[in-house]
Amino acid sequence: MSTDRPWRVKGESPLRAPAP
């Protein structure tokens, strides 16, 4: 669920989510 979306989502970590 974290490696499924490249953008930050509810529940995602800002450190794991790459900035566009």
PDB file with one MODEL, atoms N, CA, C and O in Angstrom:
MODEL        1
ATOM      1  N   MET A   1       0.830  -1.203   0.000  1.00  0.00           N
ATOM      2  CA  MET A   1       0.000   0.000   0.000  1.00  0.00           C
ATOM      3  C   MET A   1       0.871   1.261   0.000  1.00  0.00           C
ATOM      4  O   MET A   1       0.415   2.354  -0.337  1.00  0.00           O
ATOM      5  N   SER A   2       2.118   1.076   0.383  1.00  0.00           N
ATOM      6  CA  SER A   2       3.040   2.216   0.424  1.00  0.00           C
ATOM      7  C   SER A   2       3.865   2.291  -0.861  1.00  0.00           C
ATOM      8  O   SER A   2       4.286   3.366  -1.288  1.00  0.00           O
ATOM      9  N   THR A   3       4.086   1.119  -1.465  1.00  0.00           N
ATOM     10  CA  THR A   3       4.875   1.084  -2.705  1.00  0.00           C
ATOM     11  C   THR A   3       3.946   1.095  -3.916  1.00  0.00           C
ATOM     12  O   THR A   3       4.372   0.894  -5.053  1.00  0.00           O
ATOM     13  N   ASP A   4       2.671   1.335  -3.641  1.00  0.00           N
ATOM     14  CA  ASP A   4       1.673   1.321  -4.702  1.00  0.00           C
ATOM     15  C   ASP A   4       1.483   2.720  -5.284  1.00  0.00           C
ATOM     16  O   ASP A   4       1.158   2.874  -6.462  1.00  0.00           O
ATOM     17  N   ARG A   5       1.689   3.739  -4.443  1.00  0.00           N
ATOM     18  CA  ARG A   5       1.470   5.108  -4.901  1.00  0.00           C
ATOM     19  C   ARG A   5       2.737   5.944  -4.730  1.00  0.00           C
ATOM     20  O   ARG A   5       3.367   5.923  -3.673  1.00  0.00           O
ATOM     21  N   PRO A   6       3.098   6.671  -5.770  1.00  0.00           N
ATOM     22  CA  PRO A   6       4.279   7.529  -5.772  1.00  0.00           C
ATOM     23  C   PRO A   6       4.047   8.821  -4.989  1.00  0.00           C
ATOM     24  O   PRO A   6       5.002   9.509  -4.630  1.00  0.00           O
ATOM     25  N   TRP A   7       2.790   9.148  -4.727  1.00  0.00           N
ATOM     26  CA  TRP A   7       2.491  10.386  -4.006  1.00  0.00           C
ATOM     27  C   TRP A   7       2.025  10.058  -2.603  1.00  0.00           C
ATOM     28  O   TRP A   7       1.642   8.928  -2.300  1.00  0.00           O
ATOM     29  N   ARG A   8       2.066  11.065  -1.760  1.00  0.00           N
ATOM     30  CA  ARG A   8       1.699  10.896  -0.356  1.00  0.00           C
ATOM     31  C   ARG A   8       0.192  10.701  -0.203  1.00  0.00           C
ATOM     32  O   ARG A   8      -0.602  11.447  -0.777  1.00  0.00           O
ATOM     33  N   VAL A   9      -0.185   9.710   0.561  1.00  0.00           N
ATOM     34  CA  VAL A   9      -1.595   9.442   0.795  1.00  0.00           C
ATOM     35  C   VAL A   9      -1.856   9.340   2.285  1.00  0.00           C
ATOM     36  O   VAL A   9      -0.930   9.313   3.096  1.00  0.00           O
ATOM     37  N   LYS A  10      -3.123   9.284   2.629  1.00  0.00           N
ATOM     38  CA  LYS A  10      -3.489   9.180   4.050  1.00  0.00           C
ATOM     39  C   LYS A  10      -2.952   7.870   4.614  1.00  0.00           C
ATOM     40  O   LYS A  10      -3.377   6.786   4.215  1.00  0.00           O
ATOM     41  N   GLY A  11      -2.012   7.985   5.547  1.00  0.00           N
ATOM     42  CA  GLY A  11      -1.433   6.785   6.126  1.00  0.00           C
ATOM     43  C   GLY A  11      -0.021   6.560   5.626  1.00  0.00           C
ATOM     44  O   GLY A  11       0.727   5.749   6.173  1.00  0.00           O
ATOM     45  N   GLU A  12       0.336   7.293   4.572  1.00  0.00           N
ATOM     46  CA  GLU A  12       1.677   7.172   4.012  1.00  0.00           C
ATOM     47  C   GLU A  12       2.666   8.017   4.799  1.00  0.00           C
ATOM     48  O   GLU A  12       2.289   9.005   5.430  1.00  0.00           O
ATOM     49  N   SER A  13       3.923   7.626   4.759  1.00  0.00           N
ATOM     50  CA  SER A  13       4.969   8.382   5.441  1.00  0.00           C
ATOM     51  C   SER A  13       5.618   9.358   4.456  1.00  0.00           C
ATOM     52  O   SER A  13       5.981   8.973   3.345  1.00  0.00           O
ATOM     53  N   PRO A  14       5.763  10.615   4.865  1.00  0.00           N
ATOM     54  CA  PRO A  14       6.356  11.657   4.015  1.00  0.00           C
ATOM     55  C   PRO A  14       7.809  11.335   3.663  1.00  0.00           C
ATOM     56  O   PRO A  14       8.346  11.856   2.686  1.00  0.00           O
ATOM     57  N   LEU A  15       8.435  10.480   4.456  1.00  0.00           N
ATOM     58  CA  LEU A  15       9.831  10.117   4.207  1.00  0.00           C
ATOM     59  C   LEU A  15       9.922   9.018   3.158  1.00  0.00           C
ATOM     60  O   LEU A  15      10.911   8.908   2.433  1.00  0.00           O
ATOM     61  N   ARG A  16       8.870   8.205   3.092  1.00  0.00           N
ATOM     62  CA  ARG A  16       8.856   7.102   2.135  1.00  0.00           C
ATOM     63  C   ARG A  16       8.270   7.538   0.797  1.00  0.00           C
ATOM     64  O   ARG A  16       8.512   6.914  -0.236  1.00  0.00           O
ATOM     65  N   ALA A  17       7.499   8.618   0.834  1.00  0.00           N
ATOM     66  CA  ALA A  17       6.856   9.098  -0.383  1.00  0.00           C
ATOM     67  C   ALA A  17       7.752  10.106  -1.102  1.00  0.00           C
ATOM     68  O   ALA A  17       8.045  11.171  -0.560  1.00  0.00           O
ATOM     69  N   PRO A  18       8.187   9.777  -2.318  1.00  0.00           N
ATOM     70  CA  PRO A  18       9.043  10.654  -3.124  1.00  0.00           C
ATOM     71  C   PRO A  18       8.293  11.890  -3.601  1.00  0.00           C
ATOM     72  O   PRO A  18       7.155  11.788  -4.060  1.00  0.00           O
ATOM     73  N   ALA A  19       8.912  13.040  -3.498  1.00  0.00           N
ATOM     74  CA  ALA A  19       8.272  14.281  -3.932  1.00  0.00           C
ATOM     75  C   ALA A  19       8.290  14.390  -5.457  1.00  0.00           C
ATOM     76  O   ALA A  19       9.298  14.087  -6.095  1.00  0.00           O
ATOM     77  N   PRO A  20       7.197  14.814  -6.023  1.00  0.00           N
ATOM     78  CA  PRO A  20       7.043  14.931  -7.481  1.00  0.00           C
ATOM     79  C   PRO A  20       7.926  16.035  -8.066  1.00  0.00           C
ATOM     80  O   PRO A  20       7.913  16.260  -9.276  1.00  0.00           O
TER      81      PRO A  20
ENDMDL
END
